[in-house]
Amino acid sequence: MVQGTVDVSQVAQIAIWFLFVVEVFGVGAGLGTKYALLRKLAGDDWLMLMALAMSLAQCIAISLASAQGIGKDMNTLADDAINAFFKAQYASVPFEILAYGLVKLSIAVFVKNLSPYDLHQHIDLVLRVVVALWLVSGIFSSLFQCSLPTPWNYLDGARCINRRALWTYVGTVNVITEAGIIVLYLLIIWHLRTSHSRKIVVLSIFLTRTLVVAAVIAQLVVYSDAYSNPNVTQSMWLPVVLNQVAICVSILTACLPFLKPFMQSLQSGIVRVENVAAGSQEELSHNRTGSSAYYLSDFSNSAGCSRPSNRSTDRSVT
């Protein structure tokens, strides 16, 4: 009985497009729920859709690289196929970094609208600045990783920057900013005035961002091993798949807070975030002199997290 060998390039393509379909369903479920409540999309939603578009562009570029022989021995490929592989891989990198960055910025905008607490706002601003600088530096470095006129061809290391150092930088800052997002989530949850059971529910959802950290670290480890292999077309298939795994996890965990079961369990006022941003004092008190705690208010009446007012609760809002 003759056993056929597995075509790694086809496996990579199947895995990449399967993960993208999962991303589409995740974003569709999250934003669909939010739209059903708000009847419009906010800034963080559009950033998430842009991240999904960048992920699509990255999938297309990687599919082109797979078609040229990713996972195959470079010695068996024609020069044109090798050159096309490098071009496709080169094109995929800016889209990958943009997908990560846009997800982070979407979360930052969501947090900015969610919490009026000064400390949270300042940390959120720092995260947005760091992510923006990381996006610019990472994309610029990837586009000019090797000298012109062929910046995609990194076989001749003498004409390129240290690509391992570049990806160590990109991955490390990616992990650090994810850790910052997790810390910000924890600070918000710490100040919530709600039951312990509800805090656990919120915490369990927000801490899924630790899966992104794990995926990016795994990606860094595998990339480090792949860079030491001169047979790049053969060694890069697993890092490429891990790229898409990390992006998929990042997008899905960012959408989890907007899924219907979670929002119903919180009964929070995320649906009124836009009204709060417009300054509706009836829905969110911005009293800076009262308690530093927050509470999750009723789903139909308020917006996310708010500070309790010093005014008497016996006084009705007209």
C-alpha positions in Angstrom: 0.0 0.0 0.0 1.4 3.3 -1.1 1.1 6.2 1.4 0.9 9.7 0.0 2.8 12.5 1.7 1.0 15.4 3.2 1.1 18.6 1.2 2.0 21.1 4.0 1.2 24.1 1.8 -2.4 22.9 1.4 -2.7 22.2 5.2 -1.5 25.7 5.9 -4.0 27.2 3.5 -6.9 25.2 5.0 -5.8 26.2 8.5 -5.5 29.9 7.6 -8.8 30.2 6.0 -10.6 28.2 8.6 -9.2 30.6 11.3 -10.3 33.6 9.2 -13.9 32.2 9.0 -13.8 31.8 12.8 -12.8 35.4 13.0 -15.7 36.5 10.8 -18.2 34.6 12.9 -16.7 36.0 16.1 -16.8 39.6 14.8 -20.3 39.1 13.3 -21.7 37.7 16.6 -20.1 40.4 18.7 -20.9 43.5 16.6 -24.3 42.0 15.6 -25.3 41.9 19.3 -24.1 45.4 19.9 -25.8 46.7 16.8 -29.1 45.1 17.8 -28.9 47.1 21.0 -27.5 50.4 19.8 -28.8 50.4 16.2 -25.5 51.9 15.1 -21.7 51.1 15.2 -19.3 53.0 17.4 -15.6 53.9 16.7 -14.3 50.7 18.4 -16.6 48.6 16.1 -15.2 50.2 12.9 -11.7 49.6 14.2 -12.5 46.0 14.7 -13.9 45.7 11.2 -10.7 47.3 9.9 -8.7 44.7 11.8 -10.8 42.0 10.2 -10.1 43.5 6.8 -6.3 43.5 7.5 -6.6 39.9 8.6 -8.3 39.1 5.3 -5.5 40.8 3.4 -2.9 38.9 5.3 -4.7 35.6 4.6 -4.7 36.4 0.9 -1.0 37.2 0.9 -0.1 34.0 2.8 -2.3 32.0 0.4 -0.2 33.3 -2.4 2.9 32.3 -0.5 1.5 28.8 0.1 0.7 28.5 -3.6 4.4 29.2 -4.4 5.6 26.3 -2.2 5.5 27.2 1.5 6.5 24.1 3.5 8.4 22.6 0.5 12.1 22.2 0.1 13.5 25.4 -1.4 16.0 23.4 -3.5 13.0 21.8 -5.4 11.4 25.2 -6.3 12.1 27.3 -9.4 13.7 30.8 -8.9 10.4 32.5 -9.9 8.4 30.5 -7.3 11.0 31.4 -4.6 10.9 35.1 -5.6 7.0 35.1 -5.6 7.1 33.4 -2.1 9.3 36.2 -0.7 7.1 38.9 -2.2 3.9 37.3 -0.8 5.4 36.9 2.6 6.7 40.5 2.5 3.3 41.8 1.6 1.6 39.9 4.5 3.7 41.4 7.3 2.3 45.0 7.4 -1.3 43.6 7.3 -0.4 41.3 10.2 1.0 44.1 12.4 -2.0 46.3 11.4 -4.5 43.6 12.4 -2.9 43.3 15.9 -2.7 47.1 16.3 -6.2 47.8 15.2 -7.6 45.3 17.7 -5.7 46.9 20.5 -6.9 50.4 19.5 -10.5 49.1 19.3 -10.1 47.8 22.9 -8.6 51.1 24.0 -11.5 53.1 22.6 -14.0 50.7 24.2 -12.2 51.1 27.6 -12.1 54.9 27.2 -15.9 55.0 26.8 -16.5 52.4 29.5 -14.7 53.9 32.5 -14.7 57.6 33.5 -12.0 57.0 36.2 -9.0 59.3 35.6 -6.4 56.5 36.3 -8.0 54.3 33.7 -8.2 57.1 31.2 -4.5 57.9 31.6 -3.4 54.3 31.3 -5.6 53.9 28.3 -4.0 57.0 26.6 -0.5 55.6 27.3 -1.5 52.3 25.7 -2.9 54.0 22.6 0.3 56.1 22.2 2.5 53.0 22.6 0.4 51.0 20.2 0.5 53.8 17.6 4.3 54.1 17.8 4.7 50.4 17.7 2.5 50.2 14.5 4.5 52.9 12.8 7.9 51.6 13.7 7.0 47.9 13.1 5.5 48.5 9.7 8.2 50.9 8.6 10.9 48.5 9.6 9.2 45.6 7.9 8.8 47.5 4.6 12.5 48.5 4.6 13.9 45.3 6.1 16.3 44.9 3.1 17.8 47.4 0.7 16.0 48.5 -2.5 15.1 47.5 -5.1 14.2 44.1 -3.6 13.3 44.7 0.0 11.4 41.4 0.2 14.5 39.2 -0.6 16.2 38.5 2.8 18.3 35.6 1.6 21.3 37.8 1.5 21.5 38.9 5.1 24.3 41.4 4.5 21.8 43.8 2.8 19.1 43.4 5.4 18.5 44.5 9.0 18.6 41.8 11.7 15.2 40.3 11.0 15.2 38.1 14.2 15.8 41.3 16.3 12.9 43.0 14.4 10.5 40.2 15.1 11.7 40.0 18.7 10.9 43.7 19.0 7.5 43.3 17.3 6.5 40.3 19.4 7.8 41.7 22.7 6.0 45.0 22.4 2.9 43.0 21.3 3.1 41.0 24.6 3.8 44.1 26.7 0.8 46.0 25.3 -1.4 42.9 25.8 -0.2 42.8 29.4 -1.1 46.5 29.7 -4.6 45.8 28.5 -5.0 43.0 31.0 -3.8 45.2 33.8 -6.3 47.9 32.8 -9.1 45.4 32.7 -8.1 44.3 36.2 -8.1 47.9 37.5 -11.5 48.5 36.1 -12.9 45.3 37.7 -11.2 46.1 41.0 -13.2 49.4 41.2 -16.5 47.8 40.2 -19.2 48.0 42.9 -21.0 44.8 42.2 -21.4 41.2 43.6 -18.4 38.9 43.7 -20.1 36.5 41.3 -20.6 39.2 38.7 -17.0 40.3 39.1 -15.8 36.7 38.5 -17.9 36.6 35.3 -16.4 39.9 34.1 -12.9 38.8 35.0 -13.2 35.4 33.3 -14.1 37.1 30.0 -11.5 39.9 30.2 -8.7 37.5 31.2 -9.1 35.5 28.0 -6.6 38.1 26.6 -4.0 36.0 28.3 -4.5 33.6 25.5 -3.2 36.2 23.1 0.0 36.5 25.2 0.5 32.8 25.1 -0.1 32.6 21.3 2.4 35.5 20.6 5.0 33.9 22.9 4.6 30.6 21.1 4.9 32.5 17.8 8.2 34.1 18.9 9.7 30.8 20.0 8.8 29.1 16.7 10.0 32.0 14.7 13.3 32.0 16.5 13.9 28.4 15.5 12.7 29.0 11.9 15.2 31.9 11.3 18.1 29.5 12.0 17.0 27.3 9.1 18.3 28.5 5.7 15.6 26.5 3.9 13.1 29.3 4.5 10.2 28.0 2.3 10.2 24.7 4.2 10.6 26.2 7.7 8.2 29.0 7.6 4.9 27.2 7.3 4.4 26.7 11.1 5.2 30.3 12.0 2.8 31.4 9.3 0.0 29.3 10.7 0.8 30.5 14.3 0.5 34.1 13.0 -3.1 33.5 12.0 -3.8 31.6 15.3 -2.6 34.6 17.3 -4.6 37.1 15.2 -7.7 34.9 15.4 -7.4 34.7 19.2 -6.8 38.4 19.5 -9.9 39.3 17.5 -12.1 36.7 19.2 -11.2 37.6 22.7 -11.8 41.3 21.9 -15.3 40.5 20.7 -16.3 38.3 23.7 -17.5 41.2 25.9 -20.2 42.0 23.2 -21.6 38.5 22.9 -25.2 38.4 24.0 -24.9 35.9 26.9 -22.2 37.9 28.5 -23.9 41.2 28.1 -27.1 39.8 29.5 -25.3 38.4 32.5 -23.8 41.8 33.2 -27.1 43.7 32.5 -24.7 46.6 31.9 -25.3 49.8 30.1 -22.7 49.3 27.3 -25.6 50.1 25.0 -25.7 53.7 26.2 -22.0 54.4 25.8 -22.6 56.9 23.0 -25.1 58.8 25.1 -22.6 59.0 27.9 -19.9 60.3 25.6 -22.4 63.0 24.6 -22.6 64.0 28.3 -25.9 62.5 29.4 -25.8 63.2 33.2 -29.0 61.1 33.6 -27.2 58.0 32.5 -23.8 58.3 34.0 -22.5 60.4 36.9 -19.1 61.9 36.4 -19.0 63.2 40.0 -15.3 63.3 40.8 -15.8 64.0 44.5 -17.5 60.8 45.5 -16.5 57.2 46.0 -13.7 55.8 43.8 -15.8 52.6 43.3 -17.9 51.9 40.2 -21.0 49.8 39.8 -22.5 47.9 36.9 -25.8 49.4 36.4 -29.0 48.1 34.9 -28.8 47.1 31.3 -31.7 49.2 30.2 -30.9 52.3 32.1 -27.3 53.3 32.0 -23.9 52.9 30.6 -21.3 50.4 31.6 -19.5 51.6 34.7 -20.3 54.7 36.6 -19.4 56.3 39.8 -22.1 56.5 42.5 -23.3 60.0 43.0 -23.2 61.8 46.3 -26.7 63.0 45.8 -29.5 61.2 47.6 -30.8 58.1 45.8 -34.3 59.1 46.9 -34.3 61.9 44.3 -35.8 60.8 41.1 -34.6 61.8 37.6 -37.2 63.6 35.5 
